[in-house]
Amino acid sequence: MEKYAIINQETCIGCGNCEGLAPDIFDLDEGGLAFVKLDQNRGTIPIPENKVDNLEEAVVECPTDSIKVADQPFNNG
C-alpha cells in the first residue's frame, strides 16, 4: 500500500531527526524546518516502497508529531 507524507511546518522545531533517519525523504529548508523532498511537502508523491521503514522510524522519532502519513495523497491544492 502506498504511503504519502507531509510535514506540519507550524509544529516542526527543526530538530533534524527526520532528515537524519530518512535523508532520501526529508530535508531542512532555509528556515531550518523539515519538508518532504519528493514533492516539496505537498504529500502528492508516494514514498518509495523501499523507504517506508525509514519513514515510519522518522514518524516515531519526531518529538512534535509533525510528520503526517496517509494512504492517499494529501489534498493541498
All heavy atoms as TSV, in Angstrom:
chain	resi	resn	atom	element	x	y	z
A	1	MET	N	N	0.841	-1.186	0.000
A	1	MET	CA	C	0.000	0.000	0.000
A	1	MET	C	C	0.887	1.251	0.000
A	1	MET	O	O	1.862	1.321	0.735
A	1	MET	CB	C	-0.914	-0.019	1.224
A	1	MET	CG	C	-1.788	1.210	1.330
A	1	MET	SD	S	-3.020	1.107	2.642
A	1	MET	CE	C	-4.166	-0.028	1.890
A	2	GLU	N	N	0.538	2.210	-0.814
A	2	GLU	CA	C	1.328	3.425	-0.909
A	2	GLU	C	C	1.161	4.288	0.341
A	2	GLU	O	O	0.105	4.295	0.977
A	2	GLU	CB	C	0.911	4.233	-2.140
A	2	GLU	CG	C	1.270	3.535	-3.429
A	2	GLU	CD	C	0.925	4.351	-4.655
A	2	GLU	OE1	O	-0.037	5.135	-4.616
A	2	GLU	OE2	O	1.628	4.182	-5.666
A	3	LYS	N	N	2.223	5.014	0.662
A	3	LYS	CA	C	2.219	5.944	1.794
A	3	LYS	C	C	2.627	7.318	1.281
A	3	LYS	O	O	3.527	7.447	0.458
A	3	LYS	CB	C	3.210	5.503	2.876
A	3	LYS	CG	C	2.888	4.173	3.517
A	3	LYS	CD	C	1.689	4.283	4.410
A	3	LYS	CE	C	1.416	2.943	5.092
A	3	LYS	NZ	N	0.171	2.945	5.804
A	4	TYR	N	N	1.951	8.333	1.798
A	4	TYR	CA	C	2.241	9.721	1.458
A	4	TYR	C	C	2.572	10.449	2.747
A	4	TYR	O	O	2.045	10.112	3.803
A	4	TYR	CB	C	1.022	10.370	0.795
A	4	TYR	CG	C	0.629	9.689	-0.490
A	4	TYR	CD1	C	-0.157	8.543	-0.487
A	4	TYR	CD2	C	1.065	10.185	-1.709
A	4	TYR	CE1	C	-0.502	7.903	-1.667
A	4	TYR	CE2	C	0.722	9.557	-2.901
A	4	TYR	CZ	C	-0.054	8.422	-2.871
A	4	TYR	OH	O	-0.385	7.796	-4.037
A	5	ALA	N	N	3.440	11.444	2.662
A	5	ALA	CA	C	3.848	12.138	3.882
A	5	ALA	C	C	3.956	13.637	3.632
A	5	ALA	O	O	4.278	14.088	2.522
A	5	ALA	CB	C	5.189	11.610	4.375
A	6	ILE	N	N	3.675	14.390	4.683
A	6	ILE	CA	C	3.919	15.828	4.714
A	6	ILE	C	C	4.448	16.171	6.108
A	6	ILE	O	O	4.287	15.405	7.060
A	6	ILE	CB	C	2.659	16.676	4.408
A	6	ILE	CG1	C	1.535	16.393	5.402
A	6	ILE	CG2	C	2.194	16.474	2.980
A	6	ILE	CD1	C	0.364	17.359	5.297
A	7	ILE	N	N	5.049	17.332	6.208
A	7	ILE	CA	C	5.493	17.872	7.493
A	7	ILE	C	C	4.597	19.048	7.837
A	7	ILE	O	O	4.396	19.943	7.015
A	7	ILE	CB	C	6.953	18.377	7.423
A	7	ILE	CG1	C	7.916	17.240	7.099
A	7	ILE	CG2	C	7.343	19.087	8.718
A	7	ILE	CD1	C	8.238	16.319	8.238
A	8	ASN	N	N	4.064	19.061	9.043
A	8	ASN	CA	C	3.346	20.231	9.535
A	8	ASN	C	C	4.411	21.226	9.994
A	8	ASN	O	O	4.982	21.084	11.077
A	8	ASN	CB	C	2.410	19.850	10.675
A	8	ASN	CG	C	1.646	21.034	11.213
A	8	ASN	OD1	O	1.969	22.194	10.946
A	8	ASN	ND2	N	0.620	20.760	11.990
A	9	GLN	N	N	4.698	22.216	9.164
A	9	GLN	CA	C	5.766	23.155	9.473
A	9	GLN	C	C	5.380	24.140	10.576
A	9	GLN	O	O	6.240	24.818	11.114
A	9	GLN	CB	C	6.218	23.887	8.217
A	9	GLN	CG	C	6.939	22.938	7.268
A	9	GLN	CD	C	7.598	23.638	6.114
A	9	GLN	OE1	O	7.031	24.551	5.534
A	9	GLN	NE2	N	8.802	23.205	5.782
A	10	GLU	N	N	4.115	24.172	10.934
A	10	GLU	CA	C	3.695	25.028	12.049
A	10	GLU	C	C	4.109	24.440	13.389
A	10	GLU	O	O	4.270	25.161	14.364
A	10	GLU	CB	C	2.192	25.268	12.006
A	10	GLU	CG	C	1.769	26.114	10.825
A	10	GLU	CD	C	0.280	26.384	10.803
A	10	GLU	OE1	O	-0.383	26.227	11.848
A	10	GLU	OE2	O	-0.218	26.746	9.730
A	11	THR	N	N	4.278	23.112	13.441
A	11	THR	CA	C	4.677	22.477	14.699
A	11	THR	C	C	6.117	21.976	14.674
A	11	THR	O	O	6.669	21.653	15.724
A	11	THR	CB	C	3.734	21.304	15.039
A	11	THR	OG1	O	3.768	20.343	13.986
A	11	THR	CG2	C	2.310	21.803	15.251
A	12	CYS	N	N	6.734	21.911	13.497
A	12	CYS	CA	C	8.115	21.436	13.359
A	12	CYS	C	C	9.064	22.381	14.102
A	12	CYS	O	O	8.941	23.603	14.004
A	12	CYS	CB	C	8.492	21.370	11.878
A	12	CYS	SG	S	10.210	20.903	11.566
A	13	ILE	N	N	10.022	21.792	14.834
A	13	ILE	CA	C	11.019	22.600	15.545
A	13	ILE	C	C	12.394	22.506	14.893
A	13	ILE	O	O	13.372	23.052	15.394
A	13	ILE	CB	C	11.109	22.206	17.036
A	13	ILE	CG1	C	11.494	20.727	17.192
A	13	ILE	CG2	C	9.797	22.539	17.757
A	13	ILE	CD1	C	11.790	20.307	18.631
A	14	GLY	N	N	12.483	21.803	13.764
A	14	GLY	CA	C	13.732	21.724	13.022
A	14	GLY	C	C	14.833	20.956	13.724
A	14	GLY	O	O	16.007	21.267	13.555
A	15	CYS	N	N	14.473	19.941	14.478
A	15	CYS	CA	C	15.483	19.180	15.227
A	15	CYS	C	C	16.366	18.333	14.320
A	15	CYS	O	O	17.471	17.966	14.698
A	15	CYS	CB	C	14.823	18.314	16.296
A	15	CYS	SG	S	13.885	16.923	15.632
A	16	GLY	N	N	15.867	17.985	13.130
A	16	GLY	CA	C	16.654	17.209	12.184
A	16	GLY	C	C	16.575	15.707	12.341
A	16	GLY	O	O	17.259	14.982	11.626
A	17	ASN	N	N	15.768	15.212	13.287
A	17	ASN	CA	C	15.644	13.764	13.459
A	17	ASN	C	C	15.208	13.085	12.162
A	17	ASN	O	O	15.774	12.071	11.762
A	17	ASN	CB	C	14.653	13.414	14.566
A	17	ASN	CG	C	15.206	13.606	15.947
A	17	ASN	OD1	O	16.368	13.953	16.114
A	17	ASN	ND2	N	14.370	13.410	16.951
A	18	CYS	N	N	14.195	13.640	11.509
A	18	CYS	CA	C	13.665	13.005	10.302
A	18	CYS	C	C	14.715	12.990	9.193
A	18	CYS	O	O	14.895	11.978	8.517
A	18	CYS	CB	C	12.389	13.675	9.838
A	18	CYS	SG	S	12.551	15.430	9.433
A	19	GLU	N	N	15.398	14.090	9.022
A	19	GLU	CA	C	16.433	14.172	7.990
A	19	GLU	C	C	17.560	13.180	8.268
A	19	GLU	O	O	18.081	12.539	7.359
A	19	GLU	CB	C	16.989	15.588	7.915
A	19	GLU	CG	C	18.064	15.751	6.880
A	19	GLU	CD	C	18.793	17.069	6.987
A	19	GLU	OE1	O	18.797	17.692	8.075
A	19	GLU	OE2	O	19.392	17.453	5.982
A	20	GLY	N	N	17.914	13.041	9.533
A	20	GLY	CA	C	18.968	12.101	9.901
A	20	GLY	C	C	18.578	10.653	9.684
A	20	GLY	O	O	19.401	9.833	9.281
A	21	LEU	N	N	17.314	10.322	9.940
A	21	LEU	CA	C	16.840	8.945	9.804
A	21	LEU	C	C	16.426	8.597	8.380
A	21	LEU	O	O	16.501	7.434	7.981
A	21	LEU	CB	C	15.656	8.705	10.742
A	21	LEU	CG	C	15.988	8.733	12.231
A	21	LEU	CD1	C	14.713	8.823	13.051
A	21	LEU	CD2	C	16.791	7.502	12.607
A	22	ALA	N	N	15.965	9.578	7.629
A	22	ALA	CA	C	15.458	9.330	6.277
A	22	ALA	C	C	15.881	10.470	5.336
A	22	ALA	O	O	15.042	11.224	4.847
A	22	ALA	CB	C	13.940	9.190	6.310
A	23	PRO	N	N	17.184	10.595	5.074
A	23	PRO	CA	C	17.664	11.715	4.252
A	23	PRO	C	C	17.180	11.675	2.806
A	23	PRO	O	O	17.198	12.702	2.127
A	23	PRO	CB	C	19.187	11.591	4.339
A	23	PRO	CG	C	19.438	10.164	4.677
A	23	PRO	CD	C	18.271	9.739	5.529
A	24	ASP	N	N	16.730	10.517	2.332
A	24	ASP	CA	C	16.180	10.445	0.981
A	24	ASP	C	C	14.763	11.005	0.909
A	24	ASP	O	O	14.260	11.295	-0.177
A	24	ASP	CB	C	16.157	8.998	0.488
A	24	ASP	CG	C	17.547	8.433	0.280
A	24	ASP	OD1	O	18.473	9.211	0.007
A	24	ASP	OD2	O	17.700	7.207	0.406
A	25	ILE	N	N	14.128	11.161	2.061
A	25	ILE	CA	C	12.747	11.653	2.111
A	25	ILE	C	C	12.685	13.096	2.601
A	25	ILE	O	O	11.960	13.909	2.046
A	25	ILE	CB	C	11.889	10.759	3.031
A	25	ILE	CG1	C	11.890	9.321	2.528
A	25	ILE	CG2	C	10.459	11.300	3.145
A	25	ILE	CD1	C	11.234	8.332	3.479
A	26	PHE	N	N	13.441	13.408	3.660
A	26	PHE	CA	C	13.313	14.704	4.321
A	26	PHE	C	C	14.561	15.566	4.167
A	26	PHE	O	O	15.668	15.065	4.050
A	26	PHE	CB	C	13.053	14.505	5.821
A	26	PHE	CG	C	11.823	13.696	6.114
A	26	PHE	CD1	C	11.931	12.379	6.523
A	26	PHE	CD2	C	10.559	14.234	5.964
A	26	PHE	CE1	C	10.811	11.612	6.793
A	26	PHE	CE2	C	9.430	13.484	6.230
A	26	PHE	CZ	C	9.551	12.169	6.647
A	27	ASP	N	N	14.342	16.878	4.231
A	27	ASP	CA	C	15.431	17.850	4.249
A	27	ASP	C	C	14.948	19.032	5.084
A	27	ASP	O	O	13.776	19.106	5.451
A	27	ASP	CB	C	15.776	18.292	2.829
A	27	ASP	CG	C	17.182	18.877	2.716
A	27	ASP	OD1	O	17.865	19.029	3.752
A	27	ASP	OD2	O	17.596	19.175	1.585
A	28	LEU	N	N	15.860	19.938	5.380
A	28	LEU	CA	C	15.509	21.160	6.098
A	28	LEU	C	C	15.571	22.325	5.124
A	28	LEU	O	O	16.497	22.429	4.314
A	28	LEU	CB	C	16.468	21.396	7.270
A	28	LEU	CG	C	16.520	20.293	8.338
A	28	LEU	CD1	C	17.527	20.661	9.420
A	28	LEU	CD2	C	15.156	20.038	8.942
A	29	ASP	N	N	14.594	23.228	5.217
A	29	ASP	CA	C	14.578	24.395	4.332
A	29	ASP	C	C	15.476	25.505	4.872
A	29	ASP	O	O	16.137	25.329	5.906
A	29	ASP	CB	C	13.145	24.879	4.091
A	29	ASP	CG	C	12.441	25.415	5.330
A	29	ASP	OD1	O	13.113	25.725	6.340
A	29	ASP	OD2	O	11.205	25.534	5.289
A	30	GLU	N	N	15.497	26.651	4.194
A	30	GLU	CA	C	16.359	27.759	4.595
A	30	GLU	C	C	16.057	28.248	6.007
A	30	GLU	O	O	16.931	28.768	6.690
A	30	GLU	CB	C	16.211	28.939	3.622
A	30	GLU	CG	C	16.471	28.621	2.179
A	30	GLU	CD	C	15.246	28.053	1.470
A	30	GLU	OE1	O	14.100	28.409	1.792
A	30	GLU	OE2	O	15.449	27.201	0.584
A	31	GLY	N	N	14.812	28.076	6.433
A	31	GLY	CA	C	14.411	28.496	7.766
A	31	GLY	C	C	14.665	27.442	8.833
A	31	GLY	O	O	14.369	27.650	10.008
A	32	GLY	N	N	15.204	26.287	8.432
A	32	GLY	CA	C	15.516	25.233	9.378
A	32	GLY	C	C	14.375	24.278	9.669
A	32	GLY	O	O	14.474	23.455	10.574
A	33	LEU	N	N	13.282	24.372	8.902
A	33	LEU	CA	C	12.145	23.482	9.113
A	33	LEU	C	C	12.191	22.326	8.121
A	33	LEU	O	O	12.616	22.489	6.977
A	33	LEU	CB	C	10.830	24.243	8.952
A	33	LEU	CG	C	10.613	25.400	9.933
A	33	LEU	CD1	C	9.293	26.082	9.641
A	33	LEU	CD2	C	10.682	24.923	11.376
A	34	ALA	N	N	11.731	21.176	8.573
A	34	ALA	CA	C	11.744	19.985	7.724
A	34	ALA	C	C	10.664	20.065	6.661
A	34	ALA	O	O	9.630	20.721	6.836
A	34	ALA	CB	C	11.539	18.744	8.588
A	35	PHE	N	N	10.930	19.367	5.555
A	35	PHE	CA	C	9.936	19.215	4.499
A	35	PHE	C	C	10.210	17.910	3.761
A	35	PHE	O	O	11.307	17.359	3.836
A	35	PHE	CB	C	9.940	20.413	3.534
A	35	PHE	CG	C	11.170	20.508	2.662
A	35	PHE	CD1	C	11.156	20.042	1.363
A	35	PHE	CD2	C	12.337	21.091	3.145
A	35	PHE	CE1	C	12.291	20.129	0.563
A	35	PHE	CE2	C	13.468	21.195	2.353
A	35	PHE	CZ	C	13.444	20.706	1.048
A	36	VAL	N	N	9.188	17.409	3.054
A	36	VAL	CA	C	9.328	16.199	2.253
A	36	VAL	C	C	9.917	16.593	0.908
A	36	VAL	O	O	9.321	17.373	0.164
A	36	VAL	CB	C	7.973	15.480	2.072
A	36	VAL	CG1	C	8.128	14.249	1.199
A	36	VAL	CG2	C	7.393	15.088	3.426
A	37	LYS	N	N	11.093	16.070	0.607
A	37	LYS	CA	C	11.821	16.444	-0.607
A	37	LYS	C	C	11.141	15.975	-1.894
A	37	LYS	O	O	11.249	16.637	-2.920
A	37	LYS	CB	C	13.242	15.864	-0.587
A	37	LYS	CG	C	14.094	16.395	0.505
A	37	LYS	CD	C	15.519	15.904	0.581
A	37	LYS	CE	C	15.992	14.788	-0.235
A	37	LYS	NZ	N	17.405	14.434	-0.009
A	38	LEU	N	N	10.462	14.851	-1.849
A	38	LEU	CA	C	9.924	14.235	-3.066
A	38	LEU	C	C	8.967	15.137	-3.825
A	38	LEU	O	O	8.905	15.084	-5.047
A	38	LEU	CB	C	9.213	12.929	-2.721
A	38	LEU	CG	C	10.047	11.866	-2.003
A	38	LEU	CD1	C	9.158	10.734	-1.535
A	38	LEU	CD2	C	11.136	11.364	-2.923
A	39	ASP	N	N	8.190	15.926	-3.109
A	39	ASP	CA	C	7.168	16.754	-3.760
A	39	ASP	C	C	7.045	18.138	-3.110
A	39	ASP	O	O	5.984	18.744	-3.135
A	39	ASP	CB	C	5.821	16.041	-3.749
A	39	ASP	CG	C	5.349	15.687	-2.350
A	39	ASP	OD1	O	5.924	16.177	-1.361
A	39	ASP	OD2	O	4.387	14.908	-2.234
A	40	GLN	N	N	8.147	18.595	-2.543
A	40	GLN	CA	C	8.185	19.909	-1.895
A	40	GLN	C	C	7.100	20.049	-0.830
A	40	GLN	O	O	6.452	21.082	-0.696
A	40	GLN	CB	C	8.088	21.042	-2.933
A	40	GLN	CG	C	9.262	21.059	-3.893
A	40	GLN	CD	C	10.605	21.168	-3.172
A	40	GLN	OE1	O	10.794	22.082	-2.388
A	40	GLN	NE2	N	11.507	20.239	-3.419
A	41	ASN	N	N	6.890	18.960	-0.079
A	41	ASN	CA	C	5.989	18.920	1.082
A	41	ASN	C	C	4.511	19.052	0.707
A	41	ASN	O	O	3.711	19.533	1.486
A	41	ASN	CB	C	6.375	19.990	2.114
A	41	ASN	CG	C	5.968	19.580	3.513
A	41	ASN	OD1	O	6.230	18.462	3.937
A	41	ASN	ND2	N	5.336	20.476	4.233
A	42	ARG	N	N	4.146	18.600	-0.476
A	42	ARG	CA	C	2.738	18.641	-0.868
A	42	ARG	C	C	1.994	17.352	-0.513
A	42	ARG	O	O	0.766	17.328	-0.518
A	42	ARG	CB	C	2.605	18.931	-2.360
A	42	ARG	CG	C	3.018	20.353	-2.722
A	42	ARG	CD	C	2.690	20.702	-4.165
A	42	ARG	NE	N	3.198	19.753	-5.125
A	42	ARG	CZ	C	4.370	19.841	-5.755
A	42	ARG	NH1	N	5.173	20.834	-5.505
A	42	ARG	NH2	N	4.731	18.920	-6.637
A	43	GLY	N	N	2.727	16.251	-0.279
A	43	GLY	CA	C	2.068	14.989	0.062
A	43	GLY	C	C	1.340	14.357	-1.094
A	43	GLY	O	O	0.321	13.703	-0.901
A	44	THR	N	N	1.867	14.550	-2.308
A	44	THR	CA	C	1.186	14.046	-3.502
A	44	THR	C	C	1.946	12.934	-4.211
A	44	THR	O	O	1.398	12.289	-5.098
A	44	THR	CB	C	0.950	15.192	-4.502
A	44	THR	OG1	O	2.210	15.799	-4.821
A	44	THR	CG2	C	0.012	16.241	-3.915
A	45	ILE	N	N	3.202	12.698	-3.850
A	45	ILE	CA	C	4.007	11.643	-4.460
A	45	ILE	C	C	4.234	10.560	-3.409
A	45	ILE	O	O	4.658	10.860	-2.289
A	45	ILE	CB	C	5.352	12.198	-4.976
A	45	ILE	CG1	C	5.093	13.207	-6.095
A	45	ILE	CG2	C	6.260	11.060	-5.443
A	45	ILE	CD1	C	6.344	13.867	-6.630
A	46	PRO	N	N	3.957	9.297	-3.759
A	46	PRO	CA	C	4.134	8.235	-2.768
A	46	PRO	C	C	5.601	8.060	-2.374
A	46	PRO	O	O	6.502	8.239	-3.188
A	46	PRO	CB	C	3.588	6.988	-3.450
A	46	PRO	CG	C	3.549	7.299	-4.902
A	46	PRO	CD	C	3.464	8.780	-5.039
A	47	ILE	N	N	5.791	7.715	-1.121
A	47	ILE	CA	C	7.127	7.404	-0.613
A	47	ILE	C	C	7.565	6.090	-1.272
A	47	ILE	O	O	6.778	5.130	-1.304
A	47	ILE	CB	C	7.096	7.248	0.930
A	47	ILE	CG1	C	6.554	8.523	1.598
A	47	ILE	CG2	C	8.466	6.851	1.472
A	47	ILE	CD1	C	7.341	9.779	1.335
A	48	PRO	N	N	8.794	6.023	-1.792
A	48	PRO	CA	C	9.244	4.757	-2.384
A	48	PRO	C	C	9.115	3.604	-1.384
A	48	PRO	O	O	9.406	3.766	-0.194
A	48	PRO	CB	C	10.714	5.026	-2.712
A	48	PRO	CG	C	10.801	6.508	-2.873
A	48	PRO	CD	C	9.806	7.068	-1.890
A	49	GLU	N	N	8.655	2.478	-1.882
A	49	GLU	CA	C	8.376	1.329	-1.021
A	49	GLU	C	C	9.591	0.930	-0.170
A	49	GLU	O	O	9.453	0.570	0.990
A	49	GLU	CB	C	7.916	0.151	-1.875
A	49	GLU	CG	C	7.266	-0.948	-1.085
A	49	GLU	CD	C	6.639	-2.006	-1.984
A	49	GLU	OE1	O	5.897	-1.629	-2.917
A	49	GLU	OE2	O	6.898	-3.188	-1.736
A	50	ASN	N	N	10.784	1.055	-0.738
A	50	ASN	CA	C	11.984	0.653	-0.004
A	50	ASN	C	C	12.408	1.687	1.044
A	50	ASN	O	O	13.377	1.476	1.760
A	50	ASN	CB	C	13.135	0.362	-0.961
A	50	ASN	CG	C	13.611	1.581	-1.729
A	50	ASN	OD1	O	12.870	2.541	-1.907
A	50	ASN	ND2	N	14.832	1.530	-2.203
A	51	LYS	N	N	11.669	2.798	1.152
A	51	LYS	CA	C	11.969	3.841	2.142
A	51	LYS	C	C	10.900	3.963	3.225
A	51	LYS	O	O	11.017	4.784	4.124
A	51	LYS	CB	C	12.127	5.205	1.454
A	51	LYS	CG	C	13.190	5.238	0.382
A	51	LYS	CD	C	14.555	5.038	0.966
A	51	LYS	CE	C	15.612	5.083	-0.136
A	51	LYS	NZ	N	16.918	4.698	0.338
A	52	VAL	N	N	9.854	3.146	3.145
A	52	VAL	CA	C	8.740	3.254	4.098
A	52	VAL	C	C	9.204	2.954	5.525
A	52	VAL	O	O	8.765	3.611	6.474
A	52	VAL	CB	C	7.552	2.374	3.669
A	52	VAL	CG1	C	6.498	2.287	4.769
A	52	VAL	CG2	C	6.930	2.924	2.393
A	53	ASP	N	N	10.109	2.007	5.707
A	53	ASP	CA	C	10.609	1.718	7.061
A	53	ASP	C	C	11.315	2.939	7.646
A	53	ASP	O	O	11.149	3.250	8.828
A	53	ASP	CB	C	11.558	0.522	7.055
A	53	ASP	CG	C	10.837	-0.812	6.876
A	53	ASP	OD1	O	9.597	-0.849	7.019
A	53	ASP	OD2	O	11.520	-1.806	6.579
A	54	ASN	N	N	12.093	3.650	6.815
A	54	ASN	CA	C	12.756	4.878	7.275
A	54	ASN	C	C	11.725	5.941	7.633
A	54	ASN	O	O	11.878	6.651	8.630
A	54	ASN	CB	C	13.695	5.428	6.196
A	54	ASN	CG	C	14.779	4.457	5.829
A	54	ASN	OD1	O	14.608	3.698	4.882
A	54	ASN	ND2	N	15.875	4.444	6.548
A	55	LEU	N	N	10.686	6.041	6.830
A	55	LEU	CA	C	9.606	6.987	7.103
A	55	LEU	C	C	8.967	6.682	8.454
A	55	LEU	O	O	8.795	7.581	9.284
A	55	LEU	CB	C	8.552	6.915	5.997
A	55	LEU	CG	C	7.240	7.662	6.257
A	55	LEU	CD1	C	7.467	9.159	6.333
A	55	LEU	CD2	C	6.213	7.309	5.199
A	56	GLU	N	N	8.632	5.422	8.675
A	56	GLU	CA	C	7.971	5.037	9.922
A	56	GLU	C	C	8.859	5.292	11.131
A	56	GLU	O	O	8.374	5.727	12.178
A	56	GLU	CB	C	7.521	3.583	9.842
A	56	GLU	CG	C	6.385	3.394	8.836
A	56	GLU	CD	C	6.008	1.949	8.577
A	56	GLU	OE1	O	6.725	1.036	9.039
A	56	GLU	OE2	O	4.993	1.737	7.891
A	57	GLU	N	N	10.158	5.064	10.994
A	57	GLU	CA	C	11.087	5.349	12.089
A	57	GLU	C	C	11.143	6.852	12.376
A	57	GLU	O	O	11.140	7.282	13.524
A	57	GLU	CB	C	12.479	4.824	11.751
A	57	GLU	CG	C	13.440	4.914	12.912
A	57	GLU	CD	C	14.793	4.272	12.607
A	57	GLU	OE1	O	14.979	3.691	11.528
A	57	GLU	OE2	O	15.664	4.371	13.494
A	58	ALA	N	N	11.146	7.652	11.319
A	58	ALA	CA	C	11.162	9.106	11.489
A	58	ALA	C	C	9.892	9.590	12.188
A	58	ALA	O	O	9.954	10.485	13.039
A	58	ALA	CB	C	11.326	9.790	10.139
A	59	VAL	N	N	8.757	9.002	11.846
A	59	VAL	CA	C	7.492	9.373	12.499
A	59	VAL	C	C	7.592	9.133	14.004
A	59	VAL	O	O	7.219	9.988	14.812
A	59	VAL	CB	C	6.308	8.587	11.890
A	59	VAL	CG1	C	5.056	8.747	12.741
A	59	VAL	CG2	C	6.048	9.029	10.463
A	60	VAL	N	N	8.118	7.980	14.386
A	60	VAL	CA	C	8.245	7.627	15.805
A	60	VAL	C	C	9.193	8.591	16.523
A	60	VAL	O	O	8.946	8.983	17.665
A	60	VAL	CB	C	8.727	6.169	15.955
A	60	VAL	CG1	C	9.115	5.859	17.382
A	60	VAL	CG2	C	7.657	5.205	15.470
A	61	GLU	N	N	10.269	8.993	15.850
A	61	GLU	CA	C	11.293	9.822	16.490
A	61	GLU	C	C	11.024	11.322	16.417
A	61	GLU	O	O	11.783	12.107	16.977
A	61	GLU	CB	C	12.657	9.519	15.860
A	61	GLU	CG	C	13.140	8.107	16.130
A	61	GLU	CD	C	13.307	7.785	17.608
A	61	GLU	OE1	O	13.726	8.657	18.390
A	61	GLU	OE2	O	13.000	6.640	17.998
A	62	CYS	N	N	9.968	11.748	15.737
A	62	CYS	CA	C	9.646	13.181	15.668
A	62	CYS	C	C	9.088	13.635	17.014
A	62	CYS	O	O	8.024	13.171	17.438
A	62	CYS	CB	C	8.634	13.449	14.560
A	62	CYS	SG	S	8.182	15.205	14.440
A	63	PRO	N	N	9.783	14.549	17.704
A	63	PRO	CA	C	9.338	14.940	19.048
A	63	PRO	C	C	8.062	15.773	19.066
A	63	PRO	O	O	7.428	15.907	20.114
A	63	PRO	CB	C	10.523	15.740	19.598
A	63	PRO	CG	C	11.201	16.285	18.393
A	63	PRO	CD	C	11.026	15.219	17.328
A	64	THR	N	N	7.659	16.319	17.920
A	64	THR	CA	C	6.465	17.168	17.881
A	64	THR	C	C	5.328	16.548	17.074
A	64	THR	O	O	4.319	17.217	16.830
A	64	THR	CB	C	6.812	18.551	17.301
A	64	THR	OG1	O	7.335	18.377	15.977
A	64	THR	CG2	C	7.811	19.285	18.170
A	65	ASP	N	N	5.483	15.295	16.658
A	65	ASP	CA	C	4.466	14.618	15.833
A	65	ASP	C	C	4.092	15.437	14.604
A	65	ASP	O	O	2.928	15.506	14.210
A	65	ASP	CB	C	3.210	14.298	16.658
A	65	ASP	CG	C	3.473	13.282	17.747
A	65	ASP	OD1	O	4.276	12.362	17.509
A	65	ASP	OD2	O	2.880	13.409	18.838
A	66	SER	N	N	5.102	16.060	13.985
A	66	SER	CA	C	4.859	16.926	12.833
A	66	SER	C	C	4.801	16.178	11.506
A	66	SER	O	O	4.392	16.755	10.505
A	66	SER	CB	C	5.942	18.008	12.760
A	66	SER	OG	O	5.857	18.862	13.885
A	67	ILE	N	N	5.216	14.916	11.490
A	67	ILE	CA	C	5.179	14.135	10.255
A	67	ILE	C	C	3.813	13.470	10.153
A	67	ILE	O	O	3.418	12.697	11.019
A	67	ILE	CB	C	6.280	13.063	10.225
A	67	ILE	CG1	C	7.659	13.703	10.409
A	67	ILE	CG2	C	6.214	12.276	8.909
A	67	ILE	CD1	C	8.779	12.696	10.628
A	68	LYS	N	N	3.104	13.796	9.091
A	68	LYS	CA	C	1.781	13.229	8.853
A	68	LYS	C	C	1.870	12.238	7.703
A	68	LYS	O	O	2.450	12.538	6.664
A	68	LYS	CB	C	0.770	14.331	8.517
A	68	LYS	CG	C	0.696	15.432	9.576
A	68	LYS	CD	C	0.375	14.888	10.946
A	68	LYS	CE	C	0.419	15.966	12.017
A	68	LYS	NZ	N	0.428	15.406	13.354
A	69	VAL	N	N	1.300	11.051	7.899
A	69	VAL	CA	C	1.349	9.981	6.904
A	69	VAL	C	C	-0.078	9.549	6.585
A	69	VAL	O	O	-0.926	9.450	7.477
A	69	VAL	CB	C	2.176	8.783	7.416
A	69	VAL	CG1	C	2.186	7.651	6.405
A	69	VAL	CG2	C	3.599	9.222	7.738
A	70	ALA	N	N	-0.327	9.291	5.296
A	70	ALA	CA	C	-1.652	8.842	4.866
A	70	ALA	C	C	-1.494	7.788	3.775
A	70	ALA	O	O	-0.448	7.685	3.138
A	70	ALA	CB	C	-2.473	10.022	4.353
A	71	ASP	N	N	-2.569	7.026	3.537
A	71	ASP	CA	C	-2.592	6.007	2.488
A	71	ASP	C	C	-3.022	6.590	1.148
A	71	ASP	O	O	-2.993	5.905	0.130
A	71	ASP	CB	C	-3.549	4.872	2.854
A	71	ASP	CG	C	-3.063	4.090	4.076
A	71	ASP	OD1	O	-1.840	4.091	4.352
A	71	ASP	OD2	O	-3.915	3.487	4.757
A	72	GLN	N	N	-3.447	7.858	1.158
A	72	GLN	CA	C	-3.870	8.555	-0.062
A	72	GLN	C	C	-3.146	9.891	-0.115
A	72	GLN	O	O	-2.718	10.411	0.926
A	72	GLN	CB	C	-5.370	8.807	-0.036
A	72	GLN	CG	C	-6.200	7.548	-0.015
A	72	GLN	CD	C	-7.687	7.856	0.046
A	72	GLN	OE1	O	-8.106	9.012	-0.010
A	72	GLN	NE2	N	-8.499	6.817	0.167
A	73	PRO	N	N	-3.020	10.468	-1.307
A	73	PRO	CA	C	-2.366	11.781	-1.396
A	73	PRO	C	C	-3.114	12.818	-0.556
A	73	PRO	O	O	-4.333	12.766	-0.399
A	73	PRO	CB	C	-2.466	12.128	-2.876
A	73	PRO	CG	C	-2.691	10.832	-3.583
A	73	PRO	CD	C	-3.421	9.959	-2.609
A	74	PHE	N	N	-2.353	13.741	-0.009
A	74	PHE	CA	C	-2.953	14.854	0.713
A	74	PHE	C	C	-3.538	15.823	-0.303
A	74	PHE	O	O	-3.001	15.981	-1.397
A	74	PHE	CB	C	-1.902	15.558	1.580
A	74	PHE	CG	C	-1.484	14.757	2.779
A	74	PHE	CD1	C	-0.491	13.777	2.671
A	74	PHE	CD2	C	-2.077	14.953	4.012
A	74	PHE	CE1	C	-0.102	13.034	3.771
A	74	PHE	CE2	C	-1.701	14.195	5.120
A	74	PHE	CZ	C	-0.714	13.241	4.988
A	75	ASN	N	N	-4.614	16.480	0.058
A	75	ASN	CA	C	-5.265	17.427	-0.852
A	75	ASN	C	C	-4.783	18.831	-0.473
A	75	ASN	O	O	-5.406	19.513	0.332
A	75	ASN	CB	C	-6.774	17.316	-0.756
A	75	ASN	CG	C	-7.483	18.225	-1.745
A	75	ASN	OD1	O	-6.845	18.834	-2.598
A	75	ASN	ND2	N	-8.781	18.319	-1.612
A	76	ASN	N	N	-3.666	19.218	-1.053
A	76	ASN	CA	C	-3.099	20.533	-0.740
A	76	ASN	C	C	-3.220	21.473	-1.923
A	76	ASN	O	O	-2.344	22.284	-2.178
A	76	ASN	CB	C	-1.615	20.392	-0.330
A	76	ASN	CG	C	-1.483	19.710	1.010
A	76	ASN	OD1	O	-2.320	19.880	1.879
A	76	ASN	ND2	N	-0.440	18.941	1.175
A	77	GLY	N	N	-4.287	21.355	-2.688
A	77	GLY	CA	C	-4.429	22.158	-3.884
A	77	GLY	C	C	-5.258	23.326	-3.715
A	77	GLY	O	O	-5.758	24.026	-3.092
